[in-house]
Amino acid sequence: MTGPGRKGPLIIIGGHEDKEGEKIILRAVAERLDGGRLVLATIASRAPEGYFESYQKAFADLGVEQLSELYVDDRGEAHDPEKLALLDGATGVFFSGGDQLRISSQIGDTPIERRIREIWNRGGVLAGTSAGASVMSDTMMVRGSSGETHRIGDLQMAPGLGLVRDVIIDQHFAERGRIGRLLGAVAQSPRVLGLGVDEDTALVLEGHDFTVIGSGGVYVVDAEGVTASNIAEAKSDRALSMLDVRLHVLADGDGFDLRARRPHGQPTPAD
């Protein structure tokens, strides 16, 4: 239920969430809507056809009867009163996948972004999958090689929407072998935590605590205690070197305190 002065949850999804089986992640979104209306923001895609229909069917099976699509073709449309009206009365917004730079560049600091924040600040749920997950942090990864050791110059970052601060989020994580580029990101800024989210996996963030749901893992890379790194000295094509990096691997039911930079208790036992 929404209410004044209480931010809603963020549901940060690694991509390819289940839409046909148990739908654990989409079910978590539906439950937090509390019977309200969900807006599917397909802004990240240059060709959004088909996104709405697939989510419409999946959410209808979960009892979400009010689902509408928000798409802007260019930044000018983010100032269109008709587009803005699509968010009226919504209790949740779901960012679909594509290119995270499209989201930040098309709606950042526009009436649409401000309205989305208003929904969240009233307790509404904000969810994002793939690109929609990466854009939630204040700094986001835009480009970087997957499946190999990180090369120091091989990373492009840009400002995100800043819904969650002091983290960098990567998605499709284990499936695309992205541990190297996440290490590269936190090497540049050790004050932030790197969050790598697998496919069909999400972290549900409420306040400064999150819980993992889904079939994969969430990797937390903490460079606060790094004792040595070549990030500032080496040539841009050199492999990254870091010493004393801390890594947590969390699965369904595990929790983490972002403020304390520590997981909650012991790993959750299997059923």
Phi, psi and omega in degrees: 000137180276158179191160183292144172075013180226107180295146179278180179283154168253129177247108191252112194247137183282000180107161177050043177292146182299126178245359186234337182265238180287339177054047186303317185285313179296328176296321178297322176295311183300318181298324183279350174288336178056042178082002183274190185263138180249135174254123176268111181267107182262026188298330185292341185263140173280341178224083189281001183302132178098335180299310186299316184297319181293320179286327179301315179294314182297315182286329177298322178295341181259009176088009177273106185267339183248100180226128178228159184253136174242119177224137173238129181281329177210172186297329179301326181291341178290351176255003183283122180302328179292322176293317180298324182295338178298338180269353181299128176078002181286145176248005177195153177227135181237116177272122178276181187274177182144242181239115183298332179293333176295321181295308185294322183281332183273327184239354180301130180057044176235169177302328179293315178298318181296322179293321177298318177296323178299317178300314180295316181295337176273002179105003178290158181271136171243127179234153177207137180242140179058244177303325179293341174277312183300326186287349184287338182277167180284331171237133183234152173280135179250317180220152177167140183293145176251159171074019179206166175299138184291133171262135193303324182269003189261060179202132176238127178236160182209163177294137173261201181277345175070030177286329173231131188257158175063030170222158168236131187249130172239153187230175187049043202290293181293323184299328182249011175058055189259015180297323182299314183286333175290322174299320177298323180293315182284337175297324179290329184216082185296347179289339182266152173266138174268127179244113176255122187245123179289166175294153184051037180218147179213157168247133179258108186259122176230116187068235178250014179245140173231154175238141181270137172228155177111186191267349183248210184236163170240125181257129179247117180255121184241114181259010183302323183266012180299133182261341180200144179203149178260014187301327185265345187251328191281163175294155188294337180265008181275147177293143180291139173238128176218139179243141176066046174276140177259135180230131172244140175240117186246145178237181184312126179094343178284151181235164182210140177257109182294327182290316179278347182060037183222145173287163178270119171058216184260161176304146181289127180290156177290154178291000000 
